[in-house]
Amino acid sequence: MEAVGHRWSPSILLALARGAERFTEIMTIVQGLSARMLTVRLKELEATQLVERIVIPTTPVSVRYHLTPRGADLLSALEPIASHVQRWRPDADTPSSTS
């Protein structure tokens, strides 16, 4: 619970679920997240076995991130929360009918 409760962690997990694999792709999807904070959160999510870091030995080295089965299972709890946040976002006058 602690790792998921940190700021940005749920957004990173959702970005990975939506197809982001590379560091820069995650940064693009999660607006406002700094590179330093993304590094910290990815390490925490790796330590809790929610995210897997895969190093591809190419020139230059390529790194990909994927949800582990544990991380994918957690999405069933995160997605309804993300839908609620999107529906009741601060810039909306009324709740959105789209999810």
N, C-alpha and C positions, 0 to 999 in steps of 0.2 A: 504493500500500500504506500509506503513512504516514497519509493522511487516514482510511482505514478502520480503522487500528490505534489511533486515538485513542479514549479512553473515550467512550461514548455514541454514537459514529458508527454502528456496526452496528445499534444499537437504533433510531435515528432512521430509518435506511434501511428497516428492517423495518416500522416504524410507517407509513411512507409507502406501502410495498407493501401493507399491510393496509387502506388506504383513507383514512388521515389526510391532510388537505390543509392545514389551518389550524394556526397556531402553538399554539393552546390544545388542539387535538385531539392533537397530538404530545405536548404536556406531560402530558395525561391518560393516554395509552398508556404513555409512558416514565416510570414511577414513579421519583422521586428526582432527576430532572433539573431543574436550576434554569433559570429564564428566561434568565439571563445566559449560561449554558453552552449552552443550546439555540441562542441567537443566534450564539455563536461557532462552534459546530459546523455550523450551517446555512451560514454564510458560507464555511467551509472546504469543505464538500461542494459548494457552488456553484462555488467556485474550481477544484475538480477535475472539474467538469462531471458530477457524479453526481446533482445536484439542480438543478432549475430553479425560480426564484422568479418568480411571475407576479403583477403588480400590476393589480388590477381597479379602474378609475377610477369608483368609486361614492362616495356620501357616507354614511358615512365610507369611506375607501379600504379595500379588502379585498385581502389578500395570500394567495395559495395557493402551496403547494409541491408539486412533482411530481418523480418520478424521471425522469431522462433515459433514453434508450435504454442508455447506458453504465451508469447506476445500476441499471436493471432487469436488465441482463445480469449484474451482480455478485451479484444475489440468488441465482443458482444455486449460488454458493459459500457464501453466508451462511446460507441456510435449513437445510442439514444441521447447521451449527454450532449454530444456534438450537434445533433439535430435540434435539441432544445436551445442551445446557445445560438445557433444560426437563426432559428425561428424568432427568438426574442432579442436579437442583436440591438445594441443601443441606438443605432441610426435608423431603426424601423419605427414608424409611428404606431403600427399595428402588427400583430404577429403575421409572419409570412405563411402562406398556404403551401409553399413548396418546401421540400426537405433537402 
